[in-house]
Amino acid sequence: MRPQKITFGDMRQMGVRGVLIYCADYRCGYSVTLSADRWSDDVRLSDIELRFVCSACGRRGADVRQDFNWGTPPSSAMGYRST
């Protein structure tokens, strides 16, 4: 059994509005960011982890975490460049 994570309501109270979704297969490494607005306050992040299917490798399951940088533009210091 997976440990229970915080609820989306708890996350929103901290001011966090997005989530990071990582493929459950550590060898794949695929990840995506999503807005957390689609889930209600009483849903736990751990409740939705088994609903995801990786679009890169096809594996079911994910690691869902808070995106503390949601809405922050990428920094050029992080290897991004502006076009």
C-alpha positions in Angstrom: 0.0 0.0 0.0 1.3 3.4 -0.9 1.6 6.1 1.7 -1.1 8.7 1.7 -0.1 12.2 0.6 -1.7 15.5 1.3 -5.1 16.6 -0.2 -5.4 19.1 -3.0 -7.1 21.4 -0.4 -4.1 21.3 1.8 -1.9 22.0 -1.1 -4.0 25.0 -2.2 -3.9 26.4 1.4 -0.1 26.5 1.0 -0.5 28.5 -2.2 0.5 25.7 -4.6 -1.6 25.4 -7.7 0.1 22.8 -9.9 1.4 19.2 -9.7 4.4 17.4 -11.1 3.5 14.0 -12.6 6.5 11.5 -12.9 6.3 8.1 -14.6 6.4 5.3 -12.1 9.1 3.6 -14.1 12.4 5.2 -12.9 14.1 4.1 -16.2 11.6 6.1 -18.3 12.0 9.5 -16.6 9.0 11.1 -18.3 7.3 13.9 -16.5 4.7 16.6 -17.0 3.2 19.5 -15.1 -0.5 20.0 -14.7 -2.8 22.5 -13.1 -4.4 21.1 -9.9 -7.6 22.9 -10.5 -9.4 19.8 -12.0 -9.3 17.9 -8.6 -11.5 18.7 -5.7 -10.1 19.7 -2.2 -10.9 16.4 -0.6 -8.8 14.3 -3.1 -5.4 13.2 -2.0 -2.4 13.3 -4.4 -1.9 9.6 -3.7 -5.5 8.9 -4.8 -4.9 9.8 -8.4 -1.4 8.2 -8.9 -2.7 4.9 -10.3 -5.0 6.6 -12.8 -2.1 7.9 -14.9 -0.7 6.0 -17.9 2.7 7.3 -19.2 2.4 8.6 -22.7 6.1 7.8 -23.3 6.4 4.1 -22.2 2.8 3.1 -21.5 3.3 2.1 -17.8 0.4 2.7 -15.4 1.1 4.6 -12.3 2.8 7.8 -11.4 4.4 9.8 -8.6 2.4 13.0 -8.1 4.0 15.8 -6.2 3.3 19.5 -5.5 4.8 21.9 -8.1 6.1 24.7 -5.9 7.3 26.5 -9.0 3.9 26.5 -10.8 3.4 29.7 -12.8 7.1 30.7 -12.4 8.8 31.3 -15.7 11.8 29.0 -16.3 15.1 30.5 -15.3 17.9 30.8 -17.8 20.2 29.6 -15.0 18.4 26.2 -15.2 19.5 25.6 -18.8 16.5 27.1 -20.6 16.8 29.8 -23.2 14.4 32.4 -24.3 13.3 32.6 -28.0 
